[in-house]
Amino acid sequence: MNLTDYNEIRALLSRHGFRFSKSLGQNFLTAAWVPERIAEEAGLDGTVGALEIGPGIGCLTEQLSRRAGKVLSVELDKALQPILAETLTGCENVEVLFGDILKQDIPALVKECFPGLTPVVCANLPYNVTTPVLTALIESGCFKRITVMIQREVARRVCAGPGTADYGAFGLFVQWHCETEILFDVPPSCFVPQPKVTSSVIRLTKRDRPPCAVSDEALLFRVIRAAFNQRRKTLVNALSAGLGIGKDTLEEVLLCCGLDTRIRGEALDLAGFVGITDEIYRRNNADL
Ligand code: SAM
């Protein structure tokens, strides 16, 4: 059966009495080129174990099955169980786990399902949980590559550089751990039901080490979050409010880093945030 043909999908779903759930982000692909291209971009071969989040009726799963050594698909909606049992018949290397990806012990799953394989992620993500899912996948440290379709505006945030409206704390978190690329856009007309927004496929490639050395990684992300929590304010005001450090001290910190004391966080690159973090860290420890 053609899992991206609109009429075949409708017939399959009505035969099983399936109803789309908006809260589960259920927009299924109806254009064959999209799952094919996503799977192509994921860099799969027999040595790779692919984790898919949200197989839906299995159109991307089928493409992953053809290319990867093993596929593990985690799906929250149990109503899709009889449908996937039908559509994935013959995909011998696919295992489907019914559960919430946000409640899984990802390193344990990867260890159990992909012994001897290189773990990657490839998925059309449910858009309502994109940020927590990407955060959990990156923090697990398990995956060499993450190739996913997400909302275009989130894709732009993930990949944004300094001085742009999309630049923020989440993008900096992702870029600290991964190299980021936007690969291609997918219009709403490629889905049923059609979402209101355009989608983009991105690829995150795990870095061997962070782009620069920092004295205290947790402090770095406290600094970054504080800077963007109040992004219209100057960095001195935002950091003073977020970290409880006096403004005079923060002005000295910025001057030590060779920065203008009126600078805003959105103008700083990762290395700039690292410089400020190291200077705060140095002063904190000098006080001890
Ligand atoms: N892969 C299919 C496709 O491309 O046509 C479906 C993608 S659809 C955008 C997202 C899928 O994720 C749905 O099947 C939905 O039920 C599932 N889902 C939503 N939240 C989830 C969660 N927390 N854990 C696992 N799956 C989830």
Residues whose N, C-alpha, C, O or C-beta is under 5 A from the ligand:
A	BS01	SAM	L24 G25 Q26 N27 F28 L29 I53 G54 P55 G56 I57 L60 V74 E75 L76 D77 G99 D100 I101 L102 N124 L125 P126
